[in-house]
Amino acid sequence: MADEVRYREAGPDARLAGGQLTIDLRALQANYRALSRIAGKAHTAGVVKADAYGLGAEAVVPALVEAGCDTFFVALPTEGIAVREAAPKARIYVLGGLFGREAAEVYAEAALVPVINTREEAAIWEAVGHAGGKPWPCAIHVDTGMNRLGLTMAEARALAEENALTGALRPVLIMSHLACADEREHPQNRLQLEAFRAVRALFSGVPASLANSAGIVLGRDFHFDMVRPGIALYGGSPGGRTGMHPVATTAARIVQIRHAAAGETVSYGATVTLERATIIAVASAGYADGLHRALSGSGVPLRAASAAGGQGFVHGRRVPILGRITMDLTMFDVTELGDGALAVGDTIELFGPNILLDEAAAAAGTISYELLTSMGRRFHRSYVSNDDEA
Ligand SMILES: *Cc1c(COP(=O)(O)O)cnc(C)c1O
């Protein structure tokens, strides 16, 4: 029966883990289908870099294949190899470029399609990327305004002219990436769109792709032949547009409940002084490792983070985080729930159906992408999917 539910487990034993990460693959599939509908005639690929945004490519990729996805994007060749195992027939693009000639041979072996970002990479692939005389496919990435990866417009033009003569490369996709798609009214979206149209004209007959999740929401002009959603598949709110199904739910186990008096302080630095007698739930989850967004060179409005901090959700109510989060533990003010309402062993949702991923990320002064990809390996993971084998 299609509605029977199947569970799969990963990570430490549930009874021994401080936190639970539940990944609803049915919601993931529903998001894929919803994005495909918006994309209309354009093909919908799945971006599964960084282990499917931290949710586990091994489970996410087959679920997307089941939903009809046959094209994947990863950042690194190692990720491509992992996706190849999970999706033997899919087309797999590696965004991060070719890591030199030796790596290029591995791409060919695993039938990964490199995204060519420089003239040097094009030359390597011309030399290595062919079998029996026929060039292996590649994608060509042109930078239209992000200054991250990709050929410049002039380089793209030169490459297109050369390749028209030699046929040494077999581009199967021409792509670019939007820098400001999250801001619908940002003038750069139009500028990149026009630049991309010019790029596309250089490679006639080659399918084109510009839009990430937020780009899809910008409208049909941005869809071209293929769209590349990542975060929206995982329940993010592209361009602030809510309505994707929540895919990941995290919950932390309560390990102690304490009663503290007015005037006492909580956690490191004693940054919060209690104004009333307070019931505190101590939950077994804290900050993880990571290159924090606070390190950005400029332009990250960290001070826009919610001044009051994050919240949890337990027994139908939101409960605020008290004081500083520590490495392994976080304290919540559960006074409003009343004495005896909570017990050690209960769990507090950190984000999921009741506290949206984007809301939790905003409270942390960061974005959904960073929150998801830093979810700890110490969490017990369970995957929920439909059992359509029976
Ligand atoms: C990560 C990435 C995507 C997916 O972006 P989302 O905002 O997560 O949808 C698409 N294209 C490129 C080039 C990327 O690096």
The ligand as a MOL file (V3000), in Angstrom:
LIG
                    3D

  0  0  0     0  0            999 V3000
M  V30 BEGIN CTAB
M  V30 COUNTS 15 15 0 0 0
M  V30 BEGIN ATOM
M  V30 1 C 23.8100 25.5690 -4.2680 0
M  V30 2 C 23.5090 25.8990 -5.6660 0
M  V30 3 C 22.2050 25.7830 -6.1770 0
M  V30 4 C 21.0060 25.4980 -5.2870 0
M  V30 5 O 20.7040 26.6860 -4.6030 0
M  V30 6 P 19.4460 26.8260 -3.6220 0
M  V30 7 O 19.4470 28.2670 -3.2660 0
M  V30 8 O 19.7200 25.9410 -2.4650 0
M  V30 9 O 18.2450 26.4100 -4.3780 0
M  V30 10 C 22.0120 25.9720 -7.5230 0
M  V30 11 N 23.0480 26.2930 -8.3310 0
M  V30 12 C 24.3110 26.4370 -7.8830 0
M  V30 13 C 25.3960 26.8020 -8.8200 0
M  V30 14 C 24.5840 26.2590 -6.5320 0
M  V30 15 O 25.8260 26.4300 -6.0790 0
M  V30 END ATOM
M  V30 BEGIN BOND
M  V30 1 1 1 2
M  V30 2 1 2 3
M  V30 3 2 2 14
M  V30 4 1 3 4
M  V30 5 2 3 10
M  V30 6 1 4 5
M  V30 7 1 5 6
M  V30 8 2 6 7
M  V30 9 1 6 8
M  V30 10 1 6 9
M  V30 11 1 10 11
M  V30 12 2 11 12
M  V30 13 1 12 13
M  V30 14 1 12 14
M  V30 15 1 14 15
M  V30 END BOND
M  V30 END CTAB
M  END
